[in-house]
Amino acid sequence: MTTDAILTDQPLDVVILGAGISGIGAAHYLTTEHPGKAFAILESRDSIGGTWDLFRYPGIRSDSDLNTFGYEFKPWRDPQAIADAPRILDYLHEAVADDRLESKIAFRRRAVAADWSEADQLWTLTVRHTDTGETSTVRTRWVFAGTGYYNYDEGFTPEFAGRESFTGQVVHPQHWPEDLDYAGKKVVVIGSGATAVTLVPSMAGEAEHVTMLQRTPTYVIPLPREDMIANVLKKTLGAERGYKLSRRKNILQQKFVYQFCQRFPGAARKVIRGTNAALLPRDFDLDTHFNPPYNPWDQRLCVVPDGDLFKALRAGSASIETGRIKRFVENGIELESGELIEADIIVTATGLNLQLFGGMELRRDGEPIDLTETVAYRGVMLSTVPNWVLAIGYTNSSWTLKIGLICEYFCRMLTHMDENSYTSVRAIPPTGMQTRPLLDFGAGYVKRALDRLPVQGTTAPWTMTMAVSADVKQLRKGEVVDDCLQYTSAETTVTESVA
Ligand SMILES: Cc1cc2nc3c(=O)[nH]c(=O)nc-3n(C[C@H](O)[C@H](O)[C@H](O)COP(=O)(O)OP(=O)(O)OC[C@H]3O[C@@H](n4cnc5c(N)ncnc54)[C@H](O)[C@@H]3O)c2cc1C
């Protein structure tokens, strides 16, 4: 069946937005748990993979281990646990082939608006064809928004004074020029997050010198690129069982590290500092460059596979400067301290612009839905928005661990609705409920966007849980019926209780 045959005038059961790791995962769960449902995936780009296809900078890789970032249903077989983007893309292409999803994906179709009709109990999506500029509409009972969490069109770059006076090239990692030649050049990478620590060692071999220019240091920890235990388990027990066990081991490991950092920040700081010191020259200024002003895991830790960043620093092909930028000048960057860092190329690894649903407008019977007034329900739905799944993964662990559980919950909800002939479900928050920001995470890109995002409550089921064990309880094992969920059938509205 071709995509055009799927996107007919007939309403679909589910439209999945986005063919990234979340959307492809959701399609697997629908295919296996609800083989009778008609669904399609709308993808605004012309290929699958989302993040892992969009970002093309040197060294682009995960910082999660793929034994937890991979799908629960599909073993990760590659020996690299911290894997580069091409390997992740191969895995995603395989997942698409395994479930024969090719004909379900409509490429170059960007959903720009969605309007819920109470009378029809359907969403009408306005879809822009990104190749021709035409628009069309698609009707669907459900939307699974696997749209990621940032603006695809534009990365975040702060205003830098004097930018126009710099005579070299300025590049953002989200828009990496295919032909960028940095061999023998002086490169300054502005930033200290996961992207910066990936770029610096990857460019260091070829560039004349790479300087990582950070305003604030980040916690950086070395991890083996290959997970020896996982690889041995897969070899001896077979891919399926070995993967299952490795996944469990790594979930526990992540939980332990996160909780240790949260409970014993002082000790965690010491351990990280000791690890850094062991990998750097004796006279390296750890206090300036590797001593963040916040506690470990108040922001995401940066992982460097096999300590590659430290190797580049030791070799002298890369260095770190910590300071505030005063302005760009003709031949580089002047710091507030007066120091000049020379550059032929400046890479602004300054982050993302957070955005939900690719910037879509949501309406109910033509009335705009203000997302900032909605509250996340179990991290799966938004209050008062019917038949709409929000696919936001973990920020303190592998994103996909949460997405898999969201998909399980969603499929169970569909089963419940089919069994009871319900046509919609929405979450209704108790009046006067206290709320707080959607994400409790100190990263700059999160802080910049909080006032444009939905909120969460302070107690279950209105919280964005960031713990696998809690989500297993509520999303895999918990009821899909509670006092906050209002199910509707064509004739009636029912609020069901667990009791
Ligand atoms: C450089 C980088 C590295 C990362 N590394 C990790 C990591 O190691 N571990 C981790 O857990 N997380 C990581 N993340 C977070 C990462 O984005 C997620 O883990 C994961 O890839 C998100 O997958 P997704 O499918 O939900 O979204 P995305 O990968 O963002 O894919 C969303 C897809 O939806 C499409 N889309 C968006 N809006 C619309 C629309 N309105 N209509 C149609 N299509 C639409 C987009 O074109 C895109 O293809 C990283 C993020 C970045 C930027």
The ligand as an SDF file (V2000), in Angstrom:
LIG
                    3D

 53 58  0  0  0  0  0  0  0  0999 V2000
   22.5750   15.9250   19.4880 C   0  0  0  0  0  0  0  0  0  0  0  0
   21.6290   15.2010   20.4090 C   0  0  0  0  0  0  0  0  0  0  0  0
   22.0420   14.0540   21.0840 C   0  0  0  0  0  0  0  0  0  0  0  0
   21.1520   13.3960   21.9310 C   0  0  0  0  0  0  0  0  0  0  0  0
   21.5890   12.2890   22.5980 N   0  0  0  0  0  0  0  0  0  0  0  0
   20.7320   11.6470   23.4240 C   0  0  0  0  0  0  0  0  0  0  0  0
   21.1430   10.4800   24.1330 C   0  0  0  0  0  0  0  0  0  0  0  0
   22.2460   10.0080   24.0250 O   0  0  0  0  0  0  0  0  0  0  0  0
   20.2400    9.8880   24.9520 N   0  0  0  0  0  0  0  0  0  0  0  0
   18.9830   10.3660   25.1200 C   0  0  0  0  0  0  0  0  0  0  0  0
   18.2200    9.7730   25.8780 O   0  0  0  0  0  0  0  0  0  0  0  0
   18.5710   11.4520   24.4540 N   0  0  0  0  0  0  0  0  0  0  0  0
   19.3980   12.1090   23.6160 C   0  0  0  0  0  0  0  0  0  0  0  0
   18.9740   13.2240   22.9470 N   0  0  0  0  0  0  0  0  0  0  0  0
   17.5900   13.6330   23.0260 C   0  0  0  0  0  0  0  0  0  0  0  0
   16.9590   13.0260   21.7420 C   0  0  0  0  0  0  0  0  0  0  0  0
   16.4320   13.9940   20.9300 O   0  0  0  0  0  0  0  0  0  0  0  0
   16.0050   11.9150   22.0780 C   0  0  0  0  0  0  0  0  0  0  0  0
   16.5760   10.9810   22.8670 O   0  0  0  0  0  0  0  0  0  0  0  0
   15.4310   11.1760   20.8910 C   0  0  0  0  0  0  0  0  0  0  0  0
   16.2680   11.0420   19.7900 O   0  0  0  0  0  0  0  0  0  0  0  0
   14.1830   11.8710   20.5380 C   0  0  0  0  0  0  0  0  0  0  0  0
   13.5100   11.0580   19.6260 O   0  0  0  0  0  0  0  0  0  0  0  0
   12.0850   11.4770   19.1300 P   0  0  0  0  0  0  0  0  0  0  0  0
   11.7180   10.5130   18.0860 O   0  0  0  0  0  0  0  0  0  0  0  0
   11.1710   11.6530   20.2790 O   0  0  0  0  0  0  0  0  0  0  0  0
   12.3020   12.9440   18.5300 O   0  0  0  0  0  0  0  0  0  0  0  0
   13.2300   13.4250   17.3640 P   0  0  0  0  0  0  0  0  0  0  0  0
   14.4240   12.5960   17.2070 O   0  0  0  0  0  0  0  0  0  0  0  0
   13.4180   14.8810   17.6110 O   0  0  0  0  0  0  0  0  0  0  0  0
   12.3120   13.2090   16.0900 O   0  0  0  0  0  0  0  0  0  0  0  0
   11.1330   13.9170   15.9150 C   0  0  0  0  0  0  0  0  0  0  0  0
   10.6920   13.7770   14.4840 C   0  0  0  0  0  0  0  0  0  0  0  0
    9.4240   14.3950   14.3530 O   0  0  0  0  0  0  0  0  0  0  0  0
    9.3920   15.1860   13.1740 C   0  0  0  0  0  0  0  0  0  0  0  0
    8.4060   16.2400   13.4050 N   0  0  0  0  0  0  0  0  0  0  0  0
    8.4380   17.1890   14.3740 C   0  0  0  0  0  0  0  0  0  0  0  0
    7.3210   17.9430   14.3310 N   0  0  0  0  0  0  0  0  0  0  0  0
    6.5620   17.4450   13.3190 C   0  0  0  0  0  0  0  0  0  0  0  0
    5.2900   17.7970   12.7980 C   0  0  0  0  0  0  0  0  0  0  0  0
    4.5810   18.7950   13.3200 N   0  0  0  0  0  0  0  0  0  0  0  0
    4.8040   17.0870   11.7440 N   0  0  0  0  0  0  0  0  0  0  0  0
    5.5070   16.0460   11.2180 C   0  0  0  0  0  0  0  0  0  0  0  0
    6.7270   15.6640   11.6880 N   0  0  0  0  0  0  0  0  0  0  0  0
    7.2460   16.3580   12.7360 C   0  0  0  0  0  0  0  0  0  0  0  0
   10.8120   15.6900   13.0230 C   0  0  0  0  0  0  0  0  0  0  0  0
   11.0880   16.0290   11.6790 O   0  0  0  0  0  0  0  0  0  0  0  0
   11.6130   14.4740   13.5050 C   0  0  0  0  0  0  0  0  0  0  0  0
   11.9340   13.6050   12.4660 O   0  0  0  0  0  0  0  0  0  0  0  0
   19.8430   13.8940   22.1020 C   0  0  0  0  0  0  0  0  0  0  0  0
   19.4450   15.0530   21.4310 C   0  0  0  0  0  0  0  0  0  0  0  0
   20.3170   15.7100   20.6080 C   0  0  0  0  0  0  0  0  0  0  0  0
   19.8560   16.9520   19.8990 C   0  0  0  0  0  0  0  0  0  0  0  0
  1  2  1  0
  2  3  1  0
  2 52  2  0
  3  4  2  0
  4  5  1  0
  4 50  1  0
  5  6  2  0
  6  7  1  0
  6 13  1  0
  7  8  2  0
  7  9  1  0
  9 10  1  0
 10 11  2  0
 10 12  1  0
 12 13  2  0
 13 14  1  0
 14 15  1  0
 14 50  1  0
 15 16  1  0
 16 17  1  0
 16 18  1  0
 18 19  1  0
 18 20  1  0
 20 21  1  0
 20 22  1  0
 22 23  1  0
 23 24  1  0
 24 25  2  0
 24 26  1  0
 24 27  1  0
 27 28  1  0
 28 29  2  0
 28 30  1  0
 28 31  1  0
 31 32  1  0
 32 33  1  0
 33 34  1  0
 33 48  1  0
 34 35  1  0
 35 36  1  0
 35 46  1  0
 36 37  1  0
 36 45  1  0
 37 38  2  0
 38 39  1  0
 39 40  1  0
 39 45  2  0
 40 41  1  0
 40 42  2  0
 42 43  1  0
 43 44  2  0
 44 45  1  0
 46 47  1  0
 46 48  1  0
 48 49  1  0
 50 51  2  0
 51 52  1  0
 52 53  1  0
M  END
$$$$
